[in-house]
Amino acid sequence: MLSKFADSHTGKHVRIIGEPIWADRSEAEYPACAQHEALINAASTGRDLTIRCPYDTSRLTTEVLEDARATPRARTTPPRS
């Protein structure tokens, strides 16, 4: 879905906001959420886009925040002015 959206805006820098992980997710849901983020990062490689994930750092565990910080940045090219 995100790739299709980005492809429909060829020639423009695309900005996406997503938050697949939030404090009310269960521990059982977390692995699927982390995998979802990894797949989004892989699908965004080579595209002119930026993805921001506005996590509520005051409510997430240290483990979740460390995983998020270890994720490669989704920005693949500098945003245009």
GROMACS elastic network, one bead per residue, 0.5 to 0.9 nm:
[ bonds ]
;  ai    aj funct       b0    kb
    1     4     6  0.51260   500
    1     5     6  0.62311   500
    1     6     6  0.86960   500
    2     6     6  0.61264   500
    2     7     6  0.84887   500
    2    16     6  0.82387   500
    2    40     6  0.78618   500
    2    43     6  0.84049   500
    2    44     6  0.83959   500
    3     6     6  0.50488   500
    3     7     6  0.59707   500
    3     8     6  0.85067   500
    3    40     6  0.85928   500
    3    43     6  0.67157   500
    3    44     6  0.70486   500
    3    47     6  0.87975   500
    4     7     6  0.50324   500
    4     8     6  0.61550   500
    4     9     6  0.89247   500
    5     8     6  0.51900   500
    5     9     6  0.68410   500
    5    14     6  0.86602   500
    6     9     6  0.53954   500
    6    10     6  0.70037   500
    6    12     6  0.86884   500
    6    13     6  0.85389   500
    6    14     6  0.62241   500
    6    15     6  0.87257   500
    6    44     6  0.87142   500
    6    47     6  0.77118   500
    6    48     6  0.81233   500
    6    49     6  0.74968   500
    7    10     6  0.55379   500
    7    47     6  0.86269   500
    9    12     6  0.57000   500
    9    13     6  0.78422   500
    9    14     6  0.71505   500
   10    13     6  0.81544   500
   10    14     6  0.88446   500
   10    48     6  0.86347   500
   11    48     6  0.81586   500
   12    48     6  0.72581   500
   12    49     6  0.84587   500
   12    80     6  0.86855   500
   13    47     6  0.85850   500
   13    48     6  0.51787   500
   13    49     6  0.53333   500
   13    50     6  0.77269   500
   13    77     6  0.85949   500
   13    78     6  0.88297   500
   13    79     6  0.64239   500
   13    80     6  0.68808   500
   14    47     6  0.86525   500
   14    48     6  0.63848   500
   14    50     6  0.63404   500
   14    51     6  0.84536   500
   14    79     6  0.87009   500
   15    48     6  0.88607   500
   15    49     6  0.55847   500
   15    51     6  0.59012   500
   15    52     6  0.77948   500
   16    49     6  0.75440   500
   16    50     6  0.62339   500
   16    52     6  0.63335   500
   16    53     6  0.86199   500
   17    50     6  0.85037   500
   17    51     6  0.57261   500
   17    53     6  0.58541   500
   17    54     6  0.75582   500
   18    21     6  0.89327   500
   18    51     6  0.72048   500
   18    52     6  0.63541   500
   18    53     6  0.50676   500
   18    54     6  0.73139   500
   19    22     6  0.68647   500
   19    52     6  0.82099   500
   19    53     6  0.51296   500
   19    54     6  0.63933   500
   19    55     6  0.65819   500
   20    33     6  0.58838   500
   20    34     6  0.81531   500
   20    36     6  0.76664   500
   20    37     6  0.73696   500
   20    53     6  0.81184   500
   21    24     6  0.84505   500
   21    25     6  0.67510   500
   21    29     6  0.89069   500
   21    30     6  0.72578   500
   21    33     6  0.61504   500
   21    34     6  0.78366   500
   21    53     6  0.88594   500
   21    55     6  0.74313   500
   21    60     6  0.87237   500
   21    64     6  0.84013   500
   22    25     6  0.57858   500
   22    55     6  0.68052   500
   22    56     6  0.71640   500
   22    59     6  0.80130   500
   22    60     6  0.69825   500
   23    26     6  0.81514   500
   23    55     6  0.88743   500
   23    56     6  0.76474   500
   23    59     6  0.56483   500
   23    60     6  0.53680   500
   23    61     6  0.81464   500
   24    59     6  0.89506   500
   25    28     6  0.81669   500
   25    29     6  0.62248   500
   25    30     6  0.69424   500
   26    29     6  0.52366   500
   26    30     6  0.65991   500
   27    30     6  0.52999   500
   27    31     6  0.79138   500
   28    31     6  0.69564   500
   28    32     6  0.82107   500
   29    32     6  0.56788   500
   29    33     6  0.64070   500
   29    34     6  0.89463   500
   30    33     6  0.50197   500
   30    34     6  0.61823   500
   30    35     6  0.85819   500
   30    64     6  0.85401   500
   31    34     6  0.51372   500
   31    35     6  0.61445   500
   31    36     6  0.85345   500
   32    35     6  0.50156   500
   32    36     6  0.60418   500
   32    37     6  0.86924   500
   33    37     6  0.63431   500
   33    38     6  0.87164   500
   34    37     6  0.51656   500
   34    38     6  0.63231   500
   34    39     6  0.87434   500
   34    64     6  0.88765   500
   34    67     6  0.81604   500
   34    68     6  0.84662   500
   35    38     6  0.50095   500
   35    39     6  0.62004   500
   35    40     6  0.86387   500
   36    39     6  0.51606   500
   36    40     6  0.62646   500
   36    41     6  0.87216   500
   37    40     6  0.50665   500
   37    41     6  0.62398   500
   37    42     6  0.86773   500
   37    68     6  0.89907   500
   37    71     6  0.84070   500
   38    41     6  0.51026   500
   38    42     6  0.62437   500
   38    43     6  0.86542   500
   38    71     6  0.76307   500
   38    72     6  0.88049   500
   39    42     6  0.50301   500
   39    43     6  0.60779   500
   39    44     6  0.85223   500
   40    43     6  0.50937   500
   40    44     6  0.60798   500
   40    45     6  0.87969   500
   40    74     6  0.83316   500
   41    44     6  0.51834   500
   41    45     6  0.64838   500
   41    51     6  0.87847   500
   41    71     6  0.83321   500
   41    72     6  0.73939   500
   41    73     6  0.77397   500
   41    74     6  0.56856   500
   42    45     6  0.55141   500
   42    74     6  0.86911   500
   43    46     6  0.84581   500
   43    47     6  0.84335   500
   44    47     6  0.54914   500
   44    48     6  0.82244   500
   44    49     6  0.73278   500
   44    50     6  0.86970   500
   44    51     6  0.88091   500
   44    74     6  0.66864   500
   44    75     6  0.83781   500
   44    76     6  0.77477   500
   45    48     6  0.86407   500
   45    49     6  0.89868   500
   45    74     6  0.74350   500
   45    75     6  0.85324   500
   45    76     6  0.65096   500
   46    49     6  0.86513   500
   46    76     6  0.61380   500
   46    77     6  0.81197   500
   47    50     6  0.87966   500
   47    75     6  0.85350   500
   47    76     6  0.63623   500
   47    77     6  0.76725   500
   48    75     6  0.77018   500
   48    76     6  0.61608   500
   48    77     6  0.56810   500
   48    78     6  0.81256   500
   48    79     6  0.80289   500
   49    74     6  0.75038   500
   49    75     6  0.59217   500
   49    76     6  0.64063   500
   49    77     6  0.69306   500
   49    78     6  0.85243   500
   49    79     6  0.77153   500
   50    73     6  0.85622   500
   50    74     6  0.58408   500
   50    76     6  0.70547   500
   50    77     6  0.79650   500
   50    78     6  0.85116   500
   50    79     6  0.76757   500
   51    73     6  0.81698   500
   51    74     6  0.55744   500
   51    75     6  0.64896   500
   52    74     6  0.80124   500
   52    75     6  0.88444   500
   54    57     6  0.86183   500
   55    58     6  0.86773   500
   55    59     6  0.86516   500
   55    60     6  0.78764   500
   55    65     6  0.84880   500
   56    59     6  0.57037   500
   56    60     6  0.65465   500
   57    60     6  0.54396   500
   57    61     6  0.80607   500
   57    62     6  0.88167   500
   57    65     6  0.71365   500
   58    61     6  0.84801   500
   60    63     6  0.82309   500
   60    64     6  0.63775   500
   60    65     6  0.67061   500
   61    64     6  0.53200   500
   61    65     6  0.63855   500
   61    66     6  0.86591   500
   62    65     6  0.51560   500
   62    66     6  0.60471   500
   62    67     6  0.85632   500
   63    66     6  0.51547   500
   63    67     6  0.61756   500
   63    68     6  0.86331   500
   64    67     6  0.51263   500
   64    68     6  0.62036   500
   64    69     6  0.86896   500
   65    68     6  0.50159   500
   65    69     6  0.61694   500
   65    70     6  0.86031   500
   66    69     6  0.51010   500
   66    70     6  0.61826   500
   66    71     6  0.88037   500
   67    70     6  0.50815   500
   67    71     6  0.64320   500
   68    71     6  0.53087   500
   68    72     6  0.86956   500
   69    72     6  0.79411   500
   69    73     6  0.87922   500
   70    73     6  0.87813   500
   71    74     6  0.85014   500
   72    75     6  0.87717   500
   73    76     6  0.76658   500
   75    78     6  0.71263   500
   75    79     6  0.83895   500
   77    80     6  0.88400   500
